[in-house]
Amino acid sequence: MNEISIYQTESGSIEVRLDHETVWLTQAQMVSLFGRERSVITKHLRNIFTEGELEQNSVSAKFAHTAADGKTYQVENYNLDVIISVGYRVKSQQGTRFRQWATRILREHLTKGYTINRQRFETNARELEAALLLVRKAAQSPELQTDAGRGLVDIVTRYAQTFLLLQRYDEGLLTEPRTAPGGTLPTLREAQAALAELKVDLMSRGEATDLFAQDHRDGLAALLGNLDQTVFGEPAYPSIEAKAAHLLYFVIKNHPFSDGNKRSGAFLFVDFLSRNGRLMDSAGNPVINDIGLAALALLVAESAPANKDTMIRLIMNMLAQGTKP
């Protein structure tokens, strides 16, 4: 943020620095704010740090200040926590009024900053999407018929789409994409049989033990039943994308197996897409490759439970992107 805002006092005005989501004043400015002598402010600052009320390195910083002589000096500044502590110690009404003003100003700046950044990002996202459309159109040009040229277009398009999704994920701006209704889940026996085949293959290569995909307290049955449930007569997960995303998420996060939950989740995710004709896009390419699937499984595993809805939207968007012409 790093801006200057003016605080008006009864005796004049004070330039207040806004930076790192807080406000900053120098010791000289606190003298003017509280109407106390410099020695009094110095004493309170020393006591605040000596008594351990605040850690000095965490609440103070040096900022460049241009003095009246035209020279630039590094001047110690103190953040709002320090200002409030000093204000309570000198029992100043001026300090209380400043705290109220500072809180309001910070709230306004943070809100406006978020709004501006969100608008800027949405504008950039629209521009990127428009650029992707141009790239796809260029791919249809008779002048771009070589394998190398088409390969370049494919790489640019795929990486740009991935960047867009991950950027939206970081900014908390992901929304649910257009989805395909339906989606048939495997039965418990079908899922167990498929996992058993995978287990045999992995064990033959020394990549799994007997604990791999071993059902823990009927966790798989409960999970599949949850995905197939209805709410007021309507499917709780009404689309292929929603079922696939929740299947991957629940297997990885709910740990229905004694071992191998990430690999089992990724396998059941791919198996579900294959059963529903969604493993390949219209051009015959997988909607998500091996590296992408591994990265997605790790991302789900490391994500905080509070981010569940965002993770689900990310997976659904990746699947939806893979079906675009």
N, C-alpha and C positions, 0 to 999 in steps of 0.2 A: 504494500500500500504506500508507505513512505510519503506522506503528505503533511501539509501544515494546515492546522485549523486554528481559528482565533477564538479565544475564550475571553469574554468581556467581564471584568470585575468592577467593583464600585470605584476603584482607584485607577482603572485603566484597562488595557488589554494585554493578553499574554499569547504569544505564538506557541501553540502546542503541536509537537511532532506526533504523527500517527504512523506506527511501523510495527510489523509483526503482531498485528491484532491487539495492540495496546497503545496507550499514550505515554509520552515521555516528557519530563521536565528536568531542567538543570537545577542545581542547588540555588542559584540566584533567582530563578523563576519561582521556586517554592517560597523564597523569602517574600517575594511580591504577592504571591497567592495567599499565604497565611498571615501576612502582616506582622511577621516576627523578625527579630534580628538574625543575622547569618549565624552567629554563635549558637543560638537556640536550635536552629535547623540542623547545624553540624552535630550538636550533642544528641539530638534525637536519632539522626542517621547512624551515628556510632553505636548507640544503645540497641537499635533495631538489629544490627548485624552482630554485635557482641553477644546479645541475649539469644541469638539463634532464631529470632522470629522469621527472618528471611535470609536466604543465601545471597550474598552480595553479587557473586558472579552471574547469578541467574536473573537478577532484577536490575542490573545496571549495564550500560553500554556507552562507549565513546562514539560521538558523532562529530563530523566536521562542522565547525562554526566559523564564519567570517566575521572578524572583529571590526571595530570602527576604523582601525588603522589599515584595513584592507588585507591583513594577513589571515590565514586560515589556521585554526587551532583545533585539536582534538579535545572535546569537552565532555566530561562525565554527565550522563543523563540517567534518570531513574524512572522506572515504569510505574503504572497505576497502583500496583501493590504497595510500593514504597510510599507513594504520595498519600494513599489512604491511611497507612500506618502512621505517618507523620501527622496527618490531619487528626487522627484519634488522640494522639499523644498531646497535641497542643490544644485539643478540645475547641476546634475552630468551626464555627458555622460556615465560614468561607470554604473550608475543606469539604464539608457535607454537600454544599451546593456544587462544588467542582466535581465531586464523585458522581452526583446525579447527572450532571452535564456530560461528563466523560462517558458514562455508560450509554447514554442516549446517542451520542455521536458515534461511538464504536458500533452500536447496533445498526445505525443508519449506513455507515460505511461498509460494514460487512455484508449487509443485505444488498446494497447497491452494487458492490463489487461482485457478489455472486450472480446477480441478475445480468450485469454487463458481461461477465465471463461466459455465462450460459448462452446469451444471445450471440456472442462472438463465436462460440464453438458451434452452435447450430448453423450459423452462416457458413463456417468453414466446412461443416459436414455436407451441407447442400452443394457447395462448390465441388467437393470431392466426389460426391455421387454423380454430379453432372459430368465431371471429368471421366469417371468410369464409363458412363454411357457413351461418351465420344470414343473411348478406347475400344469398346465393343463394336461400335459402328465401323471403326477403322479396320477391325479384324475382318469385316465382310468385303472390304475393298478388293477389286481384282488385282490391284497393284501390290497387294500384300498376301501372296499365295505361298511363299516359301515356309518350310517348317520352322526355320529359325525365327522368322518374323512373327509367325503365329505363336511360337513358344514364348517370345518376349512379351507379346500382348497378354498371354495367359498368366505369366509371372507377375506382371505389373498389376493386372486386375485382381488376382488372388491376394497379393500382399496388401494392396490398397484396401480391399474389403476387410481383411483381417485387422489392419490398422484402425479402420473406422469403427469396427465393433469393439476393439479393445479400448480405444479412446472414449467411446461412449460408456463403456463399462467403468473406466476410471472416473469419469465425470458424473456417474450416477444418472445417465440420461437414457439408458436402454429401455425400450418399450417392447411389448410383445409384437412379433411380426405377423404377417398373414400366415395362416396355418391351414393344413389339410385335415378335415374332420375325420374321426374314426381312429383306426389303429388297433390291430388285434394282438393282444399279449399272448405269450406262450403259456401253456398250462404248466402247472408245477412239475409234472412228469417230463414234459418237453424241455423245460429249463434245466432240470436236474440231469437229463440225458445228455444235453448239449454240453453242460459243464463237465460231466464225467468224461466225455470224449476229449475235451480240452485238457483235463487233468492227466489222462493217460499220455497224451502227446507231450505235455510239459515234463512229466516224470521220466519219460523215456530219454529226454534230453538233459536230465538232471537240473531242471529249472523249477521244480516244485517238489514238495513233500506230500505225505499222505494227508496232512492237515488242510491242504489246498481245497477250497470250495466245500469244506465239510460244514454242513448246515448246523447252525448254532441255535438251539431252542426254536426250531421251526421258523427261523427268521425269514427265509425266502418265501414261504407260504404266506406269511403275514404281509410281506412287502407286496407280493403280486396281488393279494386280495385288496390291499389298500389302493393300488393303482387302478383296480377294476371296479371300485365302488361307485355308487351313484349318490347324488344329493338332490332330493326332491324330484326323483325320477330322471335326472339328467346326469350324464357322466361327470365325475369330479375332474377328470382330465380328458377333455373332449377332442383333442387333436393328436395326430401322430407325433408332432413336435413336442407337445406337452408330456405325453406318455414317455417318449424317449428320454427327454431331459430329466424327468423325475425318476425314471428307472436308474439312470446313471448316477444321479445324485444320491438316491436312497441307498443303493447298494454300497457306495463308497462311504457315506457318512453314518449309516445305521449299523454297519458291520454285521451282516447276517451270517457271515462265515467265520470259521476259526482262523483262517489265513487266506490271503490272496484276494481281499475285497476290491482293491483297485483294478486288478486284472480281470476279476470276475465281472465287475461292473462294466468295464470297457467291452468285454466279450458279449455280455447280454445286451448291451446298447447296440452293438453292431448286428447281433443276431435279430433283435427286434426290427431294426431298419431293413434288414434283408427280408424278413418275413412279410414286411409291408411294402416292398418294392421301392424303398427310399434310400437304399445304400448307394446307388449310383445316380448321378444327375442325368439330364437329357442328352448330354454328350457322351455318356458312358464312363465318366470319371467318378471316383468315390467322393462323396460329399465331404468327407474328412479323411485325411491320410493317416498313416501310422504315427508319425511324429506329432501331428496335430492332436490325435486322440490321446496319446500319452501325456502331452502337455495339459490337455483339458482335464484328464483324470487327476493329475497332480494338483492343478489349480483348484478343483473341487475339494480334494483332500485337505489342502492347506487353508481353504476359505473359512471364515468365521461363520457360525450358525446364523448370525444376524444378517449375513449377506446372502442367505439362501435364495430369496426371490430374484436378486440380481443375477446370481449364478444361473438360475433356471432360464432367465431371459437371454443370457449370453449364449447358452447352448441352443436354445430355440432359434435365435437369430443366425447362428452358424449353420444350422440345418436348413433354414429358410433361404439363406444366401446360396447354398449349394444347389437349390432347385431353380434358380433364376436362369433364363435363357441367355 
